[in-house]
Amino acid sequence: MDTTQRTDQQRSADRRRRELLEAADRVVLRDGPQASMNAIAAEAGITKPILYRHFGDKGGLYAALAKRHTDALLDSLRAALDAPAERRERVESTLDTYLAAIEARPQVYRFLMHPAEGSTGADQGFDVGKHSAPLLRRMGEELAQVIEDRLDLGPGSQQLARVWGHGIVGMMHAAGDWWLGERPCSRAELVRSLADLLWGRLAAAGDKIGGPGF
């Protein structure tokens, strides 16, 4: 097989994988954590063994969907952080971007963060912690890098940036999960309250010399 044939086959496989993920998205938007491999295969017009051939099992499909949605969310968060505005405004905008994303697609959020709620049959025993923890870890590392690149935190800045990054992501996740389930206040009120909690130390930190600024 020559290089051109391999490239064409890879493009075809990539296109088919995107189509299957789009079918999975439609089922997740409809069914949330109850989305099953059977329903996704039916939506895609294939048999479940073919779906397994592409993703292995529900964990493999979950990982692919998680990457797809986390990539999109991180792009939105980066845009909020890079917006031409005062630091406080950008902090609030970043918090609001995360909350708006989970509010707009709650079924997707619940599938990614609470998939065990809908597990039945072959899906029982799906380890939510094993699969959802890496999403939060990835977001924490991404935010830590942004903080390290942009803020002058003094001695031990790399470690402190990671503490802040993972701490902020953990706060957003826990507060957002509670808010999405109970709706005790408006999104704007939650954003302001979380920003108030973060603001003291963020306001005091100077921009790193030569960095893009925070």
C-alpha positions in Angstrom: 0.0 0.0 0.0 1.5 3.3 -1.0 1.4 6.6 1.0 -1.5 8.0 -1.0 -3.7 5.0 -0.3 -2.8 5.1 3.4 -3.6 8.8 3.6 -6.9 8.3 1.9 -7.8 5.5 4.2 -6.9 7.6 7.2 -9.0 10.5 6.0 -11.9 8.1 5.5 -11.5 6.6 9.0 -11.2 10.1 10.5 -14.4 11.2 8.7 -16.3 8.1 9.8 -15.1 8.7 13.4 -16.4 12.3 13.3 -19.8 11.1 12.0 -20.0 8.5 14.8 -19.2 11.1 17.4 -21.8 13.5 15.9 -24.4 10.6 16.2 -23.3 10.1 19.8 -23.7 13.8 20.5 -27.3 13.7 19.3 -28.1 10.7 21.5 -26.4 12.3 24.5 -28.3 15.6 24.0 -31.5 13.6 24.0 -30.8 11.0 26.7 -28.0 12.4 28.9 -26.4 9.8 31.2 -28.9 7.2 29.9 -27.2 7.3 26.5 -26.4 3.7 25.6 -24.1 2.1 23.1 -27.2 0.5 21.5 -28.9 3.8 21.1 -25.8 5.4 19.6 -25.3 2.6 17.2 -28.9 2.8 16.1 -28.6 6.6 15.6 -25.5 6.1 13.5 -27.2 3.4 11.4 -24.7 0.7 12.4 -24.5 -2.4 14.6 -23.0 -2.2 18.0 -20.0 -4.4 17.1 -19.0 -1.8 14.5 -19.2 0.9 17.1 -17.0 -1.2 19.4 -14.6 -1.6 16.5 -14.1 2.2 16.5 -14.1 2.9 20.2 -13.6 -0.4 22.0 -16.3 0.2 24.8 -18.3 2.9 26.5 -15.1 4.1 28.1 -13.4 4.6 24.7 -16.5 6.4 23.4 -16.7 8.5 26.5 -13.0 9.5 26.2 -13.5 10.6 22.6 -16.6 12.6 23.4 -14.9 14.1 26.4 -11.9 15.3 24.3 -14.3 16.8 21.7 -16.2 18.8 24.3 -13.3 19.7 26.5 -11.4 21.0 23.4 -14.3 23.3 22.6 -14.7 24.5 26.2 -11.0 25.2 26.5 -11.1 27.2 23.3 -14.0 29.3 24.7 -12.2 29.8 28.0 -9.0 30.9 26.3 -11.0 33.4 24.3 -12.6 34.8 27.5 -9.1 35.1 29.1 -7.7 36.9 26.0 -10.5 39.4 25.6 -9.5 43.1 25.7 -11.0 44.0 29.1 -9.9 44.7 32.7 -8.7 41.8 34.7 -11.9 41.6 36.9 -14.1 41.6 33.8 -12.0 38.8 32.3 -12.2 36.7 35.5 -16.0 37.1 35.5 -16.2 36.4 31.8 -14.2 33.2 32.2 -16.3 31.9 35.0 -19.5 32.8 33.1 -18.2 31.0 30.0 -17.8 27.8 31.9 -21.2 28.1 33.6 -22.9 29.1 30.3 -21.5 26.0 28.6 -22.9 23.5 31.2 -26.2 25.4 31.3 -26.6 25.3 27.5 -26.0 21.5 27.3 -26.8 20.0 30.7 -27.4 16.6 29.2 -23.8 16.6 27.8 -22.5 17.8 31.1 -24.3 15.1 33.0 -23.1 12.4 30.6 -19.5 13.5 31.0 -19.5 14.1 34.8 -22.3 11.7 36.0 -22.4 8.9 33.4 -22.9 6.2 36.1 -26.4 7.7 36.8 -27.7 6.1 33.6 -25.7 2.9 33.5 -27.7 -0.2 32.8 -27.0 -3.7 31.6 -23.5 -3.9 30.0 -22.8 -0.3 31.0 -23.2 -1.0 34.7 -20.0 -0.6 36.6 -18.8 2.2 34.4 -16.2 4.0 36.5 -17.2 7.7 36.5 -14.1 8.8 38.6 -11.7 7.0 36.3 -13.0 8.8 33.3 -14.2 12.2 34.5 -11.2 13.0 36.7 -8.8 13.4 33.7 -11.1 16.1 32.3 -10.8 18.2 35.4 -7.1 17.5 35.6 -6.6 18.6 32.0 -8.5 21.9 32.6 -6.5 22.5 35.8 -3.2 22.0 34.0 -4.3 24.3 31.2 -5.4 27.1 33.6 -2.2 26.6 35.6 -0.1 27.2 32.5 -2.1 30.4 31.8 -1.5 31.7 35.3 2.2 30.8 35.2 2.7 32.5 31.8 0.8 35.7 32.8 1.2 36.4 36.5 4.2 37.1 38.7 3.6 35.0 41.7 7.1 35.3 43.1 9.2 32.4 44.5 7.8 28.9 43.7 5.6 30.4 41.0 5.3 27.2 39.0 3.9 25.2 41.9 1.7 28.0 43.1 0.3 28.4 39.6 -0.7 24.7 39.6 -2.3 25.0 43.0 -4.3 28.0 41.8 -5.2 26.3 38.4 -6.5 23.1 40.0 -8.1 25.0 42.8 -10.0 27.3 40.6 -11.2 24.5 38.3 -12.3 22.5 41.3 -14.2 25.4 42.6 -15.9 26.1 39.2 -16.8 22.4 38.9 -18.2 21.9 42.4 -20.1 25.2 42.4 -21.4 24.7 38.9 -22.5 21.1 39.6 -24.4 22.3 42.7 -25.9 25.3 40.8 -27.0 23.3 37.8 -28.8 20.8 40.0 -30.5 23.3 42.4 -30.6 26.6 40.7 -30.5 28.6 44.0 -29.5 31.9 42.2 -29.0 33.4 38.8 -25.9 32.6 36.8 -24.8 36.2 37.1 -25.1 36.1 40.9 -23.0 32.9 41.0 -20.4 34.5 38.7 -20.1 37.6 40.9 -19.9 35.5 44.1 -17.2 33.2 42.7 -15.2 36.2 41.3 -15.4 37.9 44.7 -13.9 34.8 46.3 -11.0 34.7 43.9 -10.5 38.4 43.5 -8.3 39.4 46.5 -5.2 37.4 45.5 -5.8 37.8 41.8 -6.1 41.5 42.1 -2.8 41.7 44.1 -0.7 39.7 41.7 1.3 41.6 39.1 1.6 40.7 35.4 4.7 38.8 34.5 7.3 40.9 32.8 7.3 40.1 29.1 4.1 38.0 29.4 0.8 38.7 27.7 -0.8 40.0 30.9 -3.7 38.6 32.9 
